[in-house]
Amino acid sequence: NVLDVVVQFKVKMELKTNNKIKKKDLILPNIYIALVDRESEVVLAKMTSKIDIRNKEDNLIVNKKKFRFKHANNDNLSIYFGLQ
């Protein structure tokens, strides 16, 4: 009785930099996602995704990813999303 949960996300970001900065010298944070059980406050799954500045839509950087995990139910799940 385990659920197979798939989390798919798409992040659009605008990066504003000084034009003098070289792309190879640019250090960017990672996108961070965590699934947490609200009742027990336990992290059930987490992942980080590197920001790839080559993937663009207009002037926005776009990251699309998905990950899968198994859990007994999805009643008390929270998703935390941010930069790390």
One Martini backbone bead per residue (centre of mass of N, CA, C, O) as a GRO file, in nm:
protein
   84
    1ASN     BB    1   0.061   0.061   0.025
    2VAL     BB    2   0.222   0.239  -0.197
    3LEU     BB    3   0.308   0.541  -0.321
    4ASP     BB    4   0.374   0.692  -0.637
    5VAL     BB    5   0.561   0.987  -0.648
    6VAL     BB    6   0.548   1.274  -0.868
    7VAL     BB    7   0.774   1.545  -0.920
    8GLN     BB    8   0.706   1.837  -1.111
    9PHE     BB    9   0.914   2.107  -1.244
   10LYS     BB   10   0.913   2.474  -1.314
   11VAL     BB   11   1.166   2.720  -1.360
   12LYS     BB   12   1.163   3.079  -1.360
   13MET     BB   13   1.438   3.305  -1.433
   14GLU     BB   14   1.598   3.610  -1.357
   15LEU     BB   15   1.916   3.734  -1.471
   16LYS     BB   16   2.112   3.984  -1.311
   17THR     BB   17   2.404   4.132  -1.454
   18ASN     BB   18   2.710   4.209  -1.512
   19ASN     BB   19   2.857   4.227  -1.824
   20LYS     BB   20   3.160   4.157  -1.710
   21ILE     BB   21   3.071   3.882  -1.653
   22LYS     BB   22   3.168   3.561  -1.674
   23LYS     BB   23   3.014   3.264  -1.715
   24LYS     BB   24   3.248   3.078  -1.601
   25ASP     BB   25   3.251   3.261  -1.315
   26LEU     BB   26   2.968   3.176  -1.242
   27ILE     BB   27   2.790   3.146  -0.929
   28LEU     BB   28   2.526   2.935  -0.854
   29PRO     BB   29   2.263   2.827  -0.727
   30ASN     BB   30   2.040   2.593  -0.612
   31ILE     BB   31   1.773   2.399  -0.647
   32TYR     BB   32   1.527   2.336  -0.385
   33ILE     BB   33   1.364   2.027  -0.274
   34ALA     BB   34   1.105   1.940  -0.029
   35LEU     BB   35   0.952   1.668   0.143
   36VAL     BB   36   0.709   1.699   0.408
   37ASP     BB   37   0.593   1.592   0.708
   38ARG     BB   38   0.386   1.769   0.907
   39GLU     BB   39   0.357   1.599   1.166
   40SER     BB   40   0.677   1.497   1.197
   41GLU     BB   41   0.892   1.675   1.044
   42VAL     BB   42   0.987   1.497   0.794
   43VAL     BB   43   1.211   1.423   0.553
   44LEU     BB   44   1.138   1.235   0.261
   45ALA     BB   45   1.244   1.439   0.029
   46LYS     BB   46   1.532   1.543  -0.175
   47MET     BB   47   1.656   1.812  -0.398
   48THR     BB   48   1.890   1.916  -0.645
   49SER     BB   49   1.940   2.184  -0.895
   50LYS     BB   50   2.099   2.298  -1.146
   51ILE     BB   51   2.169   2.592  -1.309
   52ASP     BB   52   2.093   2.643  -1.655
   53ILE     BB   53   2.175   2.908  -1.877
   54ARG     BB   54   2.094   2.768  -2.161
   55ASN     BB   55   1.798   2.760  -2.064
   56LYS     BB   56   1.556   2.937  -2.263
   57GLU     BB   57   1.289   3.193  -2.228
   58ASP     BB   58   1.375   3.438  -2.361
   59ASN     BB   59   1.495   3.602  -2.057
   60LEU     BB   60   1.466   3.316  -1.925
   61ILE     BB   61   1.542   3.080  -1.697
   62VAL     BB   62   1.511   2.715  -1.735
   63ASN     BB   63   1.381   2.458  -1.515
   64LYS     BB   64   1.341   2.100  -1.566
   65LYS     BB   65   1.196   1.855  -1.344
   66LYS     BB   66   1.200   1.515  -1.197
   67PHE     BB   67   1.067   1.311  -0.924
   68ARG     BB   68   1.074   1.003  -0.731
   69PHE     BB   69   0.858   0.855  -0.474
   70LYS     BB   70   0.785   0.667  -0.179
   71HIS     BB   71   0.459   0.651  -0.006
   72ALA     BB   72   0.187   0.593   0.186
   73ASN     BB   73   0.099   0.909   0.173
   74ASN     BB   74  -0.051   1.256   0.093
   75ASP     BB   75  -0.188   1.417   0.337
   76ASN     BB   76   0.101   1.557   0.487
   77LEU     BB   77   0.224   1.722   0.251
   78SER     BB   78   0.511   1.925   0.188
   79ILE     BB   79   0.651   2.188  -0.017
   80TYR     BB   80   0.985   2.288  -0.061
   81PHE     BB   81   1.117   2.596  -0.207
   82GLY     BB   82   1.447   2.695  -0.343
   83LEU     BB   83   1.759   2.828  -0.257
   84GLN     BB   84   2.122   2.699  -0.216
   0.00000   0.00000   0.00000
